[in-house]
Amino acid sequence: MINQPNDMMFRVFIRLIAIIVVTFSIYLFFSGHNAPGGGFIGGLMTAIAILVMYLVFGTKTMNAALPFNYPYMMSIGLLVAAGTGIISVAFGYPYLKQFFDYFQIPIFGEVELTTALIFDLGVYLLVVGSAMTFILSIVEDDS
Amino acid sequence: MTILHLAVLAPFLFAILVPFLFKYFRKVHTGWFVLFVPLILFIYFLSYISVTSDGQAVMQRMEWVPSLGINFDLYVDGLSLLFALLITGIGTLVILYSIFYLAGKEERLNHFYVYIMLFMGAMLGVVLSDNIIVLYVFWEITSISSSLLISYWYAKKASVYGAQKSMYITVFGGLSMLGGFSLLYVMAETFSIREMIGNADLILNHDLFLAAMILVLLGAFTKSAQFPFHIWLPDAMEAPTPVSAYLHSATMVKAGIYLVARLTPVFAGGAEWFWIITAAGIFTMAWGAISAVRQKDLKAILAFSTVSQLGMIMSLLGAGSAAFYYMDGDNALYTTAILAAVFHLINHATFKGSLFMVAGIIDHETGTRDIRKLGGLMTIMPITATISVIGLAAMAGLPPFNGFLSKELFFTGITNVAQYDMWNGDTIGMLLPVIAWIASIFTFAYSAIIFFRTFRGKFKPDMLPVKEVHEAPAGLLISPIVLVAAVLMISFFPNILAYSIIEPAMMSILPGILGEGSNFYVDIYHWHGINLELMMTLGAVIIGTIIYVTMNKWSKLGIYQNEQDIMTTVYDNGYDALIKGSQVLTRIQMTGMLRDYIVYMVIFIVLIMFYTMFRFEGFQISMENASEIGIFMYLILAALVITIMLLPRVNNRMTAIILAGFVGFLVAFIFTVFRAPDLALTQLMVETVSVILFMAVFYHLPNLTKDNIAPLTKAINIVVAGSAGLMVALVSMSAFTYGQTTPFDAISEYFIENSVELAGGYNMVNVVLVDFRGLDTMLELLVLGIAALGAISMIKLKVKEDDDV
């Protein structure tokens, strides 16, 4: 990928920007249930942050810095999403029935916890994994 | 879930264990573990004899999809028990045999026994299911496991060819059968065979009767290798011999027979059922017997012989269906054919099973199955020779063996047709015994060929690939000896199974036509006096002998030299034509140009939308209640239109990418204006990702060149694009009007009301995604994952030019 020596500003700022983007994407992921966001959007935004870093630092550096196996991440995501459904079957409910309740947690106060969030985590992982798989496999193609 | 259900599922469950047993107990042959499954099941099913021999049946219900009437109902009566015992009994012997047959270190036993277990469970499911949909599912699993077993030695080209052929033909039949089953459901309004038999009158007088019958028979005929679908069976002989003995002679190929027998009470009573089955069966019998004589491979002879014998049983089931026309079960004139069918089914499993195992032994010890290379094995392999003599004599129908008994009954059953005073039984029906007799001449001839060519004659050690030929090890001999013992047992005590197995099976095939308190006439004995049947046997032996003796003369004929079945030629040519035809069709549409694909898709979508809207008078446009469009919207739209108009005129790729991205961001902007933040966010993300992707691959892309597109193509593109836009606009305006004029609540109302209450989330879009429509999301995830894997396999795992995909 592009890896020119004279992109100092870009290299410095991208670290900062990437952290902000990833943080925001995690926020979007968690806020999804009650505000705009969710696993799909959060996942895409995380993927964008990683991709921008790939653009700046090049494939070699990034593969060493973030040694994720994205196809694995994809399958883990799918397993998580499918797995939450099976839990409800185990308790005698239909497949993929979601539950929620409100809990008092120190610092955060009253918090709603849902099984849908775990399902959404699966969505998140799969979206990050597949977006990265797609683009990296196209990019790493040398021929 | 009852023990009976567990019995059907046991082989499937055990199949999961097989790979682990293979991996962790390498020192013990995996077959020894597997052996217990059919053995235990056999003993278990034996316990049902006491129930069925009284004419009773057991029905166990387990709900699967009760809302559609599809339940995993198992039904054990005389007929299904007979098959269950065959499957588990022969299964035990075959697995025992396979332990010694597949003794090599490099055999992939984990695969082999998983397939065998799959097959065994599926076959038990086929014969025990009362629900035809469940039966269909199991039926297809038998087809699949059979193909997998045929291609067990997949490095051989012939194995793969045979596996494909059997798969195509049996799955074609299976799908036709599913169609027939659906029609049966339409007619009888039930998926249960029991209830269908109860509603047989409804079915018999329905318009769809004949269509349903032919479709179901296609399934039965393809599975049971009836002409012209028999061609897959000889090619299935590429499978390891235990498989041939088990699937392709004793059990799976009899699934079609089972289906015909099982549905006899539903369909029988008409001339169509009678003639289709009898004619197909008797023709197959003759075709198989004559083809068998032409073969040079031991297993091929046995395969065609199986085809022939299956045809014989099939024709008997057809002839016996007349009993339903007369509703007279007491008269042996009509029921003898069914008796012969059931009896021969058992006999065939015993003698053909042993013969296949013998063929396997000869192959194993000498390295060849070609009768031109074999000879003189009598003194070298005396035990094998003895087993073969008994098996072959039974197959040829020589007294006193069980094959003789069932063949006499067969002749009786078939000649009886001439005495039916309807359906042309007394005119065309006269042909049936003649064809049957010709077939048995050739049956005798090929039995003689097998024996004399392998065991007598001169021993030709220089033609064999193996240096030293000796008798097979004891382990290989156990199973055929057990089967031959069964042959002898039935031969000398023919009524040993009469009341426990045969009569209950007949009662299931012909229910409700017996007089009060009477039984079927089941008494099998050797000497009937000098009658027509005995003369037919005698004639067959004499002419068969003549054919064998003169073999040296006619074996020079072209018809003997070229052993390929005519139907195989038809199949091969048809297969090639299909491939070529679909290639031509594919080349027309697969141009490799993304632009063309989009044109096809858009045209299709527009046409189908237009048709639907037109057909259901969906175009109603009234903009009365529409809100004002603000100046802001006009500006965005103007920007959008201008950008899009500019796009095709750009010569620089970078500019084009930026413009395309701009369009996407404008759309996101529109979403924001219409207060759809989730949609807008997603659109933004997707746009960003695609721009990044473009930037990343920019380096690889060629310069944007101005193609010279023909004016006609341009015009077509404009029309297609314009009509798509117009269509979408019209449909959305109609939808708006429809929502205004009709009192239906929009679906969204439900989600608006319930998303907080039922799912605890204020973001309705997300709640719909993860909760209300969670299954959709999950399947979409699956699609996304598969697409990503597709990208990997397309880009990273490159196929070289000359590689086959």
Interface residues (C-beta under 8 A of the other chain):
Chain A: M1 I2 L28 G32 H33 N34 A35 P36 G37 G38 G39 F40 I41 L44 M45 A47 I48 L51 V52 Y54 L55 P71 M74 S75 G77 L78 A81 A82 G85 Y95 L96 Q98 F100 D101 E112 T114 A116 F119 D120 G122 V123 L126 V127 G129 S130 A131 T133 F134 I135 S137 I138 V139 E140 D141 S143
Chain B: P677 D678 L681 T682 M685 V686 T688 V689 I692 L693 M695 A696 V697 Y699 H700 A759 G760 G761 Y762 N763 V765 N766 V767 L769 V770 D771 G774 L775 T777 M778 L781 L782 L784 G785 A787 A788 L789 A791 I792 I795 K796 K798
